[in-house]
Amino acid sequence: MTNDTMSGNTTTSDTATWVAVGPAGAVGAIHRAADGFRVELYGVRAGRGGTYPSLETAKGAVHKALGPLASRPEFHAH
């Protein structure tokens, strides 16, 4: 399993969870689900999320949920 935090590319063979980390700490997580990848957001955005067909789409959804000026978070495989 590899994790490239700059490009966000992660091999998904053994990974079931990716934690999204921004400058202020963990902002959310992505969990592998039977029907895709489920996004869970932390803090004031808790409860927002959804299930996406690909890991890259789910990562984009996390980034978008952070707001228009937010830097893309790093995604750490767990």
N, C-alpha and C positions, 0 to 999 in steps of 0.2 A: 504494500500500500504506500502510495506517495502522496504528498500534499504540496502543491505549489501555490503559496498564498498570494503571490503577485498576480498570476493569471487566473487563480481560482480553480485550476485543473486538479482533480483528485480521481484516482482510480477508485471505482466503487465496488470492487469484488468482495471485500470483507467489511467495509464500513457501513454502519447503520445510522450514525449520527455525526453531524458536522455542527460545531459551535461557531457562531458569527461573533467576531470580536472587533470592536471599534476602539477609538481613542479612550473612551470612558469605561471600557470593559465589555463584558458579554452583552450583546443586544438581542440575541435570539439563537434559535437552533433549527436545523433541518433534520428530519427523521425519515429514513427509508420506510415506506409503507407498501402494502400489497398493490395499491393503485397508483403509486407514484412517490412523490417526495412531499412530506407534510411540513409546513413552516409553522414555527412557534415563535412568537415575539415576546420579549420581556419588557418589564417596566410599564410606562404609560401606554405603550402599544399592545400590551397583553390582551389576548382575546382575538386580535386580528391575525390573519394568516390564511391558510388554505392548503390545498393539495395541488401539486403541479406535476406535469408529465415527465420532466427531466430535472436533473440536479442543477443545471445551468439556469433554467427558468426559475427554480425555487430561489437560487442565489440572487437573481435579479429582483425577485419580489421582496426579499429581505432588504436589499439596498434601496429600492424604491420606497419602502415603508419608513425608512429613516428620514426622509425628507429631501427636498431638492438640492440642498447645499452639502449634504452629508457625503463623506468619503466612503468608498466601497469598503465594507468590513473584510477582514481576513477570515477565512473559513478553515477551522482546524478539525481534522477528522478524529473521531473518538471511537 
